[in-house]
């Protein structure tokens, strides 16, 4: 069974914003898009820099601040180079307006 860890209240991450957390030595970024909240590895697959210092565009993609690679918040798939490999996603759930993540 997956172990979920509470990381934030939904009000702490406004629409089209993100926030980084460390869970069991894994850096995770929670993104808030029009489609909801999503959790991904906080590391660009192109140069391994944190993507949480980037931005979320109107299409629900994270734009890496270093070289402009883009990743779909919902799936972690690459949508724009220079990255060619997607990033890991993690299970997320919302209960009583609290955000929980599982990295299992």
C-alpha positions in Angstrom: 0.0 0.0 0.0 1.3 3.5 -0.9 2.4 5.7 1.9 1.1 9.3 1.4 2.8 12.2 3.1 1.0 15.5 3.7 2.9 18.4 2.1 0.6 21.4 2.0 -2.8 23.0 2.1 -4.4 23.7 -1.4 -4.4 27.4 -0.6 -0.5 27.4 -0.4 -0.2 26.7 -4.1 -2.1 29.2 -6.2 -3.2 28.5 -9.8 -0.3 28.2 -12.3 2.2 28.1 -9.4 4.3 25.3 -7.9 6.1 24.5 -4.7 9.0 22.1 -4.0 9.2 19.6 -1.2 11.6 16.9 -0.1 10.1 13.5 0.7 12.4 10.7 1.7 15.4 12.4 0.0 13.4 12.9 -3.2 12.8 16.4 -4.5 9.2 16.7 -5.7 7.4 19.7 -7.2 3.6 20.1 -6.8 2.0 22.0 -9.7 -1.4 23.6 -9.7 -3.0 23.8 -13.2 -6.5 24.4 -14.5 -6.8 20.5 -14.5 -5.8 20.2 -10.8 -2.7 19.4 -8.7 0.1 17.2 -10.0 3.4 15.9 -8.5 6.6 15.4 -10.4 10.3 15.0 -9.8 11.8 18.4 -9.3 14.7 17.8 -11.8 15.0 18.6 -15.4 15.9 15.5 -17.4 18.1 17.7 -19.7 20.6 19.1 -17.1 19.2 17.9 -13.8 18.5 21.4 -12.5 15.4 22.0 -10.3 12.3 22.8 -12.4 10.5 24.4 -9.5 12.2 27.7 -10.1 10.7 27.8 -13.6 7.1 28.6 -14.4 3.8 26.9 -15.5 2.5 28.1 -18.9 -1.2 28.4 -19.8 -1.1 24.9 -21.4 -0.2 23.3 -18.1 3.5 22.8 -18.9 6.4 23.4 -16.7 9.1 25.6 -18.4 12.6 24.8 -17.1 14.3 28.1 -16.3 17.7 27.1 -17.6 17.2 26.0 -21.2 13.5 26.2 -21.8 12.7 22.5 -21.9 9.0 21.9 -21.3 7.2 19.1 -19.5 3.5 18.3 -19.2 2.5 18.7 -15.5 0.0 15.9 -15.7 2.2 13.2 -17.3 5.9 14.4 -17.0 6.2 14.0 -20.8 8.5 16.3 -22.7 6.7 18.8 -24.9 9.7 20.9 -26.0 13.4 20.3 -26.3 16.2 20.4 -25.3 15.0 17.6 -23.0 14.2 14.4 -24.7 13.3 12.2 -21.7 10.3 12.8 -19.5 10.4 13.2 -15.7 8.8 11.0 -13.1 5.4 11.7 -11.7 4.0 10.7 -8.3 0.6 9.8 -6.9 -1.2 12.8 -5.3 -4.4 13.0 -3.5 -6.4 15.8 -1.9 -8.3 15.2 1.4 -10.0 18.0 3.3 -8.1 20.6 1.2 -4.7 19.0 2.2 -2.3 17.8 -0.4 -0.7 14.3 0.0 2.0 12.8 -2.1 3.3 9.2 -2.4 6.7 8.5 -3.9 6.3 4.7 -3.6 
